[in-house]
Every structure is written in C-alpha cells, then in structure tokens.
Amino acid sequence: MTDGVLVVVDVQHVFADAGSPWCVPRFAEVHPAIRRLTAAFAGRVVHTRFVAPTEPAGAWVPYYEQFPFALQPADAPLYELVDDPGSDPVVTATTFGKWGPELAGLVGGGPLVLAGVSTDCCVLSTALPAADAGVPVHLVTDACAGATDADHERALAAMALYAPLITPTTTDAVLAGR
C-alpha cells in the first residue's frame, strides 16, 4: 500500500538530538524506517515542523514557561528538519497537531500514511483530526516513536480505538502493498 500521501511528522533536531530536552529516545531506531517510506513515496511526501510561536498566548504561556529553551525563532537549528525535504512540501505550525487547511489541501482524500515523532504528541494530534475529517489514516507504528515506550504504546492504543478510521500498520506491510 504505497498509495496516498506520506506525512512525516516533525523529524527535527529538537526531537532527534540527544542533548535536547525533547529528545525522543528511540528516534534513531525509527529513522531508517521513515527514510525507507520517504523513498518509496517519492513525490508524495509532506514533512511537518513544529516551531514556537513568536508570542505564546493562552495555555501556551505556561507551557513555554516550563520549556523556555524552545522559545526560539522558526529558523533556529533545533527546529530544522533532520533530512533535507528537497522539493517536498513542508507544513510548519506552532501547534502539536498539523492537520488543518494546508495539510488537508496537500493530502486530499488520502489515504494519509503517517510516520514521525512523537507518537504521543504531534503524531496523535495530527492523526485524530485527520480521521475525524474522514481521511483514512494508516499509522506506521514502527516508523513512530514516543517520549517513552509507555507513552508510545498508550498513544497507539488510543488511536486504535478509532478503527477503521485509523489503521495501524508497519513499514514492511506498507512497502509490500498490504
């Protein structure tokens, strides 16, 4: 099943680099699977980036009080993508969830094949509204990683509750056309 659009969520240095407070411990383990998927979906890949807002508002104020290191400009090195997206579109947002008019316009009716980090935050926050909009979501579980293994598993379990709108799968199954 290599039809649809691959959305690679937030494969950025802020989540990949060991010295980052937001490092996803299993990033290096899932990154090869993400690269395999990106190659297979060439020409049908969208990357997303999380960045801090210029001026946090509402509930984001205490959030950034807790994580002041992240209040950096969108072009700061920590917010750069780990892999060069080439000509692939990049959706940048100051929210965990990346589903909105821009991503919806790039994905169309789907299916949306979803990989990236963090399973328990930005992946989850992107998958649920996409599914709610009626777009079939194929969640590539071995191409996602969470803040912890337990958080990853809890997020997968929560998204499994949305079947058949969200379907868990694996990299090998996607690449084999299943």
Phi, psi and omega per residue, in radians:
M1 nan 1.387 3.055
T2 -1.875 0.505 3.001
D3 -1.579 2.961 -3.120
G4 1.533 -2.836 -3.086
V5 -2.135 2.272 3.042
L6 -1.483 2.184 3.044
V7 -1.936 2.041 -3.122
V8 -1.753 1.890 -3.000
V9 -1.536 2.017 2.862
D10 0.936 0.783 3.065
V11 -1.446 1.370 -2.997
Q12 -2.134 2.808 3.140
H13 -1.063 -0.567 -3.126
V14 -1.062 -0.436 3.124
F15 -1.808 -0.299 -3.065
A16 -1.681 -0.594 -2.991
D17 -1.364 2.246 -3.071
A18 -0.998 -0.536 -3.118
G19 -1.431 -0.074 -3.114
S20 -1.401 2.408 3.064
P21 -1.060 -0.353 3.140
W22 -1.824 0.342 -3.139
C23 -1.014 2.311 3.045
V24 -1.613 1.960 -2.980
P25 -0.962 -0.578 -3.106
R26 -1.716 0.280 -3.140
F27 -0.912 -0.884 -3.082
A28 -1.088 -0.474 3.125
E29 -1.304 -0.614 -3.094
V30 -1.612 -0.297 -3.087
H31 -1.025 -0.727 3.086
P32 -1.050 -0.664 3.100
A33 -1.130 -0.715 3.107
I34 -1.074 -0.740 3.125
R35 -1.132 -0.692 3.090
R36 -1.069 -0.774 3.128
L37 -1.126 -0.757 3.141
T38 -1.028 -0.731 3.114
A39 -1.135 -0.727 -3.106
A40 -1.204 -0.509 -3.107
F41 -1.736 0.334 -3.087
A42 -0.772 2.260 -3.119
G43 1.514 -0.129 3.129
R44 -2.354 0.820 -3.115
V45 -2.158 2.375 2.993
V46 -2.144 2.288 3.072
H47 -1.792 2.598 3.036
T48 -2.113 2.750 3.102
R49 -2.397 2.352 2.966
F50 -1.617 2.343 3.044
V51 -2.389 2.767 3.096
A52 -1.366 2.581 3.048
P53 -1.265 2.739 3.075
T54 -1.104 -0.769 3.121
E55 -2.281 1.788 3.103
P56 -1.043 2.533 3.124
A57 -2.376 2.772 3.085
G58 1.047 -2.375 -3.109
A59 -1.150 -0.286 3.101
W60 -1.231 -0.375 3.133
V61 -1.075 -0.975 3.118
P62 -1.181 -0.468 3.092
Y63 -1.060 -0.876 -3.119
Y64 -1.320 -0.296 2.966
E65 -1.186 -0.580 3.101
Q66 -1.347 -0.531 -3.094
F67 -2.207 1.074 -3.059
P68 -1.117 -0.431 3.141
F69 -1.023 -0.459 -3.041
A70 -1.433 -0.204 3.134
L71 -1.338 1.289 3.125
Q72 -2.209 2.784 3.127
P73 -1.088 2.728 -3.112
A74 -1.013 -0.464 -3.125
D75 -1.628 0.209 3.104
A76 -1.152 2.572 -3.127
P77 -0.934 -0.619 -3.109
L78 -1.134 -0.410 -3.133
Y79 -1.645 0.027 3.105
E80 -1.242 2.599 3.035
L81 -1.206 2.557 3.111
V82 -1.194 -0.729 -3.132
D83 -1.863 2.497 3.074
D84 -1.150 2.139 -3.123
P85 -1.319 -0.128 -3.100
G86 1.025 -2.238 -3.126
S87 -1.613 0.046 3.114
D88 -1.155 2.497 3.081
P89 -1.172 2.609 3.096
V90 -2.191 2.163 3.089
V91 -1.756 2.088 -3.126
T92 -1.921 2.312 -3.111
A93 -2.531 2.684 3.092
T94 -1.637 0.236 -3.137
T95 -2.079 2.741 3.099
F96 -1.096 -0.902 3.127
G97 -1.301 2.387 -3.133
K98 -1.833 -0.083 3.128
W99 -1.259 2.179 3.114
G100 -3.005 -2.981 -3.070
P101 -0.995 -0.674 -3.104
E102 -1.161 -0.873 3.140
L103 -1.180 -0.695 3.108
A104 -1.031 -0.687 3.117
G105 -1.149 -0.540 3.137
L106 -1.431 -0.529 -3.101
V107 -1.547 -0.557 -3.078
G108 1.120 -2.408 -3.118
G109 -1.435 -0.026 3.083
G110 1.462 -2.826 0.080
P111 -1.239 2.764 3.077
L112 -1.770 2.101 3.067
V113 -1.752 2.107 -2.918
L114 -2.011 2.261 3.083
A115 -2.504 2.784 3.050
G116 2.370 -2.772 -3.075
V117 -2.382 2.758 -0.276
S118 -1.567 2.349 -3.075
T119 -0.881 -0.736 -3.025
D120 -1.493 0.086 -3.134
C121 -2.354 -1.552 -3.006
C122 -1.228 -0.599 3.093
V123 -1.172 -0.896 3.113
L124 -0.993 -0.796 -3.100
S125 -1.226 -0.269 3.060
T126 -1.626 -0.724 -3.089
A127 -1.118 -0.805 -3.034
L128 -1.098 -0.851 3.130
P129 -1.207 -0.510 3.072
A130 -1.132 -0.815 3.107
A131 -1.090 -0.720 3.134
D132 -1.098 -0.488 3.097
A133 -1.416 -0.035 3.098
G134 1.601 0.179 3.127
V135 -1.543 2.200 3.072
P136 -1.115 2.270 -3.130
V137 -1.993 2.171 3.031
H138 -1.860 1.881 -3.071
L139 -1.582 1.984 -3.094
V140 -1.503 1.641 -2.947
T141 -1.105 -0.579 -3.137
D142 -1.550 0.105 3.037
A143 -2.029 0.394 3.070
C144 -2.294 2.645 3.066
A145 -2.515 2.565 -3.104
G146 -1.883 3.092 3.114
A147 -1.047 -0.602 3.014
T148 -2.487 2.905 3.082
D149 -1.079 -0.734 -3.138
A150 -1.104 -0.744 3.112
D151 -1.115 -0.709 3.091
H152 -1.025 -0.850 -3.112
E153 -1.136 -0.690 3.104
R154 -1.120 -0.708 3.123
A155 -1.157 -0.733 3.086
L156 -1.052 -0.748 3.129
A157 -1.106 -0.727 3.117
A158 -1.098 -0.769 -3.129
M159 -1.210 -0.529 3.095
A160 -1.105 -0.431 3.094
L161 -1.129 -0.291 -3.087
Y162 -1.627 0.152 3.093
A163 -1.035 2.464 0.078
P164 -1.596 0.190 3.120
L165 -1.199 -0.655 3.077
I166 -2.059 2.180 -3.121
T167 -2.041 2.052 3.047
P168 -1.229 2.509 3.120
T169 -2.633 -3.079 3.118
T170 -2.219 2.874 3.097
T171 -1.013 -0.845 -3.114
D172 -1.070 -0.693 3.129
A173 -1.143 -0.739 3.114
V174 -1.080 -0.829 -3.092
L175 -1.205 -0.429 3.095
A176 -1.490 -0.054 3.112
G177 1.433 0.376 3.131
R178 -1.758 nan nan
